[in-house]
Amino acid sequence: MADTCVSQVPVFAGLSARDQERVAALAHPTRLRGGEPATGADDPARLLVVHTGRLRISRFSPDGSEQLIRVLGPGEFSGETAVFSGRRTDDHATAVDECSLCVFRHDDLATLVREHPGIGLRMLATVTERLAETEHRLNALTSRGVESRLAEYLIGLPSTWQGPVATVTLPLAKKDVAALLDTTPESLSRALRSLAGQGVITTGAGRSVSITQAGRLQQIADEV
């Protein structure tokens, strides 16, 4: 599992097969059930790489409320700050569903980064992309309504087309989608009903959503 995990992680893609084997030897395979935490309060600094399943990354405010930051899929990772600083992150990682991870200790990866600076540069590129995403979310939160943010989110989901209609499936429960869009479940439900009332989407069974007017949905996503 570790070798497969390493081979599908972009930050290790530039390594030779021999060096990938060396990285794989440092990985600690971990399996989680849905809802099981991947990190504990006393865990040392570690890099978590998703092999299969999904991992939700969130933070908790002093009053105990959770803010969902992102959901990671296969090949994505969390805890990169630990590689550079050696300090534990404030992020909490929990398996969304049955999940397998490759876990790396700080000291092991720090050595690899020194020997292969390209790994560190690719991690830095990923951190930069995440900062850009965070800035985009903050800008959207202050300048765009829930409908606009929801429209952009739906457009970005993987879709299957049948003629002019695209069907997407919400990958998370609506309360989690609401958290990602920095809104409440009630506001998300109102936005879904509004888009449906305009004839832009139709909601199907479960988490299925059909986009019936893709051009109009894009216009709503671009509204400021």
C-alpha positions as CSV (number, residue, x, y, z in Angstrom):
1,M,0.0,0.0,0.0
2,A,2.8,2.4,0.9
3,D,4.4,2.1,-2.5
4,T,1.1,2.8,-4.3
5,C,0.5,5.7,-2.0
6,V,3.9,7.2,-2.7
7,S,3.6,6.8,-6.4
8,Q,0.3,8.7,-6.7
9,V,1.4,11.7,-4.6
10,P,2.4,14.6,-6.8
11,V,5.2,15.8,-4.5
12,F,7.0,12.5,-4.9
13,A,6.4,12.3,-8.7
14,G,9.8,13.7,-9.7
15,L,11.7,11.0,-7.8
16,S,13.3,8.0,-9.4
17,A,11.8,4.6,-8.8
18,R,14.6,3.8,-6.4
19,D,14.0,7.0,-4.4
20,Q,10.3,6.3,-4.4
21,E,11.0,2.9,-2.9
22,R,13.0,4.6,-0.2
23,V,10.2,7.0,0.6
24,A,7.8,4.1,0.7
25,A,9.9,2.4,3.3
26,L,9.4,5.4,5.6
27,A,5.7,5.3,5.3
28,H,3.5,4.0,8.1
29,P,0.3,2.5,6.6
30,T,-2.8,3.4,8.6
31,R,-6.4,2.4,8.1
32,L,-9.4,4.3,9.5
33,R,-13.1,3.7,9.7
34,G,-15.5,6.5,8.8
35,G,-15.6,9.1,11.5
36,E,-12.4,7.9,13.1
37,P,-9.8,10.6,13.8
38,A,-6.5,10.5,12.1
39,T,-4.8,12.8,14.6
40,G,-4.8,13.0,18.4
41,A,-4.0,15.7,20.9
42,D,-0.6,14.2,21.8
43,D,0.4,13.0,18.3
44,P,3.8,14.3,17.1
45,A,4.2,16.3,13.9
46,R,3.3,14.1,10.9
47,L,2.5,14.2,7.2
48,L,-0.7,12.4,6.3
49,V,-1.1,11.2,2.7
50,V,-4.4,9.9,1.6
51,H,-4.2,6.6,-0.3
52,T,-7.9,5.6,-0.5
53,G,-11.0,7.2,0.8
54,R,-11.4,10.8,2.0
55,L,-10.1,12.8,4.9
56,R,-11.8,15.9,6.3
57,I,-9.6,18.7,7.6
58,S,-11.1,21.1,10.1
59,R,-10.4,23.4,13.0
60,F,-12.3,24.1,16.2
61,S,-12.9,27.4,17.7
62,P,-12.6,28.1,21.5
63,D,-16.4,27.5,21.8
64,G,-16.1,24.1,20.3
65,S,-17.7,24.9,16.9
66,E,-16.1,23.2,13.9
67,Q,-14.9,24.9,10.7
68,L,-14.5,22.6,7.8
69,I,-11.4,23.7,5.8
70,R,-11.2,21.1,3.1
71,V,-11.7,17.5,2.2
72,L,-8.8,15.5,0.8
73,G,-8.9,12.6,-1.7
74,P,-6.4,10.1,-2.9
75,G,-2.9,11.6,-3.5
76,E,-3.6,14.7,-1.4
77,F,-1.9,15.4,1.9
78,S,-2.1,17.4,5.1
79,G,0.4,18.3,7.8
80,E,3.0,19.8,5.4
81,T,3.8,22.6,7.9
82,A,5.0,19.9,10.3
83,V,7.7,18.9,7.7
84,F,9.1,22.5,7.8
85,S,8.6,23.5,11.4
86,G,8.4,20.2,13.4
87,R,5.4,21.6,15.2
88,R,2.0,20.0,15.4
89,T,-0.7,21.7,13.3
90,D,-4.0,23.0,14.7
91,D,-5.9,21.1,12.0
92,H,-7.9,18.0,12.9
93,A,-8.1,15.2,10.4
94,T,-11.0,12.7,10.4
95,A,-11.9,10.0,8.0
96,V,-15.1,10.8,6.0
97,D,-15.5,7.1,5.0
98,E,-13.2,4.0,5.2
99,C,-9.8,5.5,4.6
100,S,-6.2,4.3,4.2
101,L,-3.3,6.7,4.8
102,C,0.5,6.7,4.5
103,V,1.8,8.6,7.5
104,F,5.3,10.1,7.6
105,R,7.2,11.3,10.7
106,H,8.7,14.8,10.6
107,D,12.3,13.7,11.1
108,D,12.1,11.2,8.2
109,L,10.6,13.7,5.7
110,A,12.9,16.5,6.8
111,T,15.8,14.3,5.9
112,L,14.3,13.5,2.5
113,V,13.6,17.2,1.8
114,R,17.3,18.0,2.5
115,E,18.4,15.3,0.1
116,H,15.7,16.1,-2.5
117,P,15.0,19.8,-2.4
118,G,12.4,19.3,-5.2
119,I,10.1,17.6,-2.7
120,G,10.1,20.7,-0.6
121,L,9.5,23.0,-3.6
122,R,6.5,20.9,-4.6
123,M,5.2,21.0,-1.1
124,L,5.6,24.8,-1.1
125,A,3.8,25.0,-4.4
126,T,0.9,23.1,-2.9
127,V,0.8,25.4,0.2
128,T,0.8,28.4,-2.2
129,E,-2.2,27.0,-4.0
130,R,-4.0,26.5,-0.8
131,L,-3.3,30.1,0.3
132,A,-4.7,31.3,-3.0
133,E,-7.8,29.1,-2.5
134,T,-8.2,30.6,1.0
135,E,-8.0,34.2,-0.3
136,H,-10.5,33.3,-3.0
137,R,-12.9,31.9,-0.3
138,L,-12.5,35.1,1.8
139,N,-13.1,37.3,-1.2
140,A,-16.2,35.3,-2.1
141,L,-17.5,35.5,1.4
142,T,-17.3,39.3,1.5
143,S,-18.4,40.1,-2.0
144,R,-20.7,37.3,-3.2
145,G,-23.9,35.8,-2.0
146,V,-24.6,32.2,-1.1
147,E,-26.2,31.5,-4.5
148,S,-23.1,32.7,-6.3
149,R,-20.8,30.6,-4.2
150,L,-23.1,27.5,-4.5
151,A,-23.2,28.0,-8.3
152,E,-19.4,28.0,-8.5
153,Y,-19.2,24.9,-6.3
154,L,-21.7,23.0,-8.4
155,I,-19.9,23.9,-11.6
156,G,-16.6,22.6,-10.2
157,L,-17.9,19.2,-9.3
158,P,-17.3,16.2,-11.6
159,S,-20.3,15.8,-13.9
160,T,-21.8,13.4,-16.4
161,W,-23.6,14.9,-19.4
162,Q,-26.7,13.7,-21.1
163,G,-27.4,16.2,-23.9
164,P,-27.4,19.7,-22.4
165,V,-28.0,18.5,-18.9
166,A,-25.1,17.9,-16.5
167,T,-25.6,15.8,-13.4
168,V,-23.4,16.1,-10.3
169,T,-23.4,14.5,-7.0
170,L,-22.7,16.4,-3.8
171,P,-19.7,14.6,-2.3
172,L,-20.6,15.5,1.3
173,A,-23.6,15.9,3.5
174,K,-25.3,19.2,2.9
175,K,-24.2,20.5,6.3
176,D,-20.6,19.9,5.3
177,V,-21.1,21.5,1.9
178,A,-22.6,24.5,3.7
179,A,-19.5,24.7,5.9
180,L,-17.2,24.6,2.9
181,L,-19.2,27.5,1.4
182,D,-19.0,29.4,4.7
183,T,-22.8,29.4,5.2
184,T,-25.5,27.6,7.2
185,P,-27.4,24.5,6.2
186,E,-30.6,26.6,6.1
187,S,-29.0,29.2,3.8
188,L,-27.7,26.4,1.6
189,S,-31.1,24.8,1.3
190,R,-32.7,28.2,0.4
191,A,-30.1,28.7,-2.3
192,L,-30.7,25.3,-3.7
193,R,-34.5,26.0,-3.8
194,S,-33.9,29.4,-5.4
195,L,-31.7,27.9,-8.2
196,A,-34.3,25.2,-8.7
197,G,-37.1,27.8,-8.8
198,Q,-35.2,29.7,-11.5
199,G,-35.1,26.5,-13.6
200,V,-31.3,26.4,-13.4
201,I,-31.0,23.1,-11.5
202,T,-33.2,20.2,-10.4
203,T,-32.5,18.2,-7.3
204,G,-32.8,14.4,-7.5
205,A,-32.7,11.6,-5.1
206,G,-30.0,11.7,-2.4
207,R,-27.3,14.2,-3.2
208,S,-27.9,14.3,-7.0
209,V,-28.2,17.6,-8.7
210,S,-28.9,18.2,-12.4
211,I,-27.7,21.4,-14.0
212,T,-30.3,22.2,-16.6
213,Q,-28.9,25.7,-17.6
214,A,-25.2,25.6,-17.4
215,G,-24.7,29.0,-19.0
216,R,-27.1,30.7,-16.6
217,L,-25.5,28.9,-13.6
218,Q,-22.1,30.2,-14.7
219,Q,-23.5,33.7,-14.9
220,I,-24.8,33.4,-11.3
221,A,-21.4,32.1,-10.2
222,D,-19.8,35.2,-11.7
223,E,-22.1,37.6,-10.0
224,V,-20.5,40.0,-7.5
